[in-house]
Amino acid sequence: MRIFSRPLAALTIFATSLIFSSCGPFPTPSGSYTPSPRVAFKTLVTIRNNSDKSIMLGLRGPETKFISLPARGSRTVSLSSGLYKYAATAKNTNTISGYKSFGRDSRYTWSFSVN
């Protein structure tokens, strides 16, 4: 008398039961574990171009961004808080560079005028 009509099914069930019975209980973590979320504090910066030329602004710090500003225009960007090195340039002008610091969870207005 056959217990299973399909020998392959019987073998699969037998092998699976051996694998699970040999694993034993799963370990429980000791103590408590609370994942700490990574909180990124962003700040909003409105950058204004007060000149008659388009400006390209490069920022390097906690983030790296390149921002194009049209003549007499502005852009609002979201940045991580921290210290940034910047360089702004326009066609046939000298590059303006320096450092700018942004606090967390704040709003700034930053103006450029190149000649």
C-alpha positions in Angstrom: 0.0 0.0 0.0 1.3 3.4 -1.0 1.0 6.3 1.4 1.7 9.0 -1.3 0.6 8.6 -4.8 3.5 10.9 -5.9 7.0 9.9 -4.6 8.5 13.4 -5.4 5.8 15.1 -3.3 6.6 12.8 -0.4 10.3 13.4 -0.7 9.8 17.2 -0.8 7.6 17.2 2.4 10.1 14.9 4.2 13.1 17.1 3.2 11.3 20.3 4.2 10.4 18.9 7.6 14.0 17.9 8.2 15.3 21.4 7.4 12.8 23.2 9.7 13.3 20.8 12.6 17.1 21.2 12.4 16.9 25.0 12.6 15.7 25.1 16.2 14.0 28.1 17.7 14.8 31.5 16.3 16.9 33.6 18.6 15.2 36.5 20.4 17.1 39.8 20.7 18.3 40.7 24.1 17.4 44.1 25.4 15.3 46.4 23.3 16.1 47.7 19.9 14.6 50.9 18.5 15.9 51.9 15.1 17.0 55.6 15.1 15.7 57.4 12.1 18.1 59.6 10.2 16.7 63.0 10.4 17.8 65.5 7.8 17.1 69.0 8.8 16.5 71.0 5.6 16.5 74.7 5.2 14.9 76.7 2.4 17.1 79.2 0.6 15.8 81.8 -1.9 18.7 82.9 -4.1 18.2 86.1 -6.0 20.2 87.3 -9.0 20.2 91.2 -8.9 22.3 91.5 -12.1 21.4 91.7 -15.8 23.3 88.5 -16.6 22.5 84.8 -15.9 24.5 83.4 -13.0 25.8 79.9 -12.4 26.1 79.1 -8.7 28.0 76.1 -7.4 27.6 74.9 -3.8 29.7 72.3 -2.0 29.2 71.2 1.6 26.8 68.7 3.1 25.3 68.6 -0.4 26.7 69.6 -3.8 24.4 71.6 -6.1 24.7 73.7 -9.2 22.0 76.3 -9.6 21.3 78.4 -12.7 19.8 81.8 -12.0 18.3 83.8 -14.8 19.0 87.6 -15.0 16.9 89.4 -12.4 15.4 86.1 -11.4 15.4 83.9 -8.3 15.2 80.2 -7.3 14.3 78.6 -4.0 16.2 75.4 -3.1 16.1 73.0 -0.2 19.5 72.4 1.4 20.8 70.4 4.3 22.0 72.6 7.1 25.8 73.2 7.4 28.7 75.1 6.0 29.0 75.5 2.2 31.7 76.7 -0.1 30.2 78.6 -3.0 31.3 80.1 -6.3 29.1 82.3 -8.6 30.0 83.3 -12.1 28.5 84.9 -15.1 29.8 85.4 -18.7 32.7 88.0 -18.8 32.7 88.6 -15.1 35.0 87.6 -12.2 34.0 84.7 -10.0 32.6 85.5 -6.6 33.4 82.8 -4.0 33.3 82.3 -0.2 31.6 80.4 2.5 28.0 80.5 3.7 26.5 78.7 6.7 22.8 77.6 6.9 21.1 76.7 10.1 18.7 73.8 10.3 15.0 74.2 9.8 15.3 77.9 8.7 14.5 80.1 5.7 17.1 82.4 4.0 17.2 85.0 1.2 20.6 85.2 -0.5 21.3 87.8 -3.2 24.0 88.0 -5.8 25.1 90.8 -8.1 27.9 90.2 -10.6 29.6 92.9 -12.7 
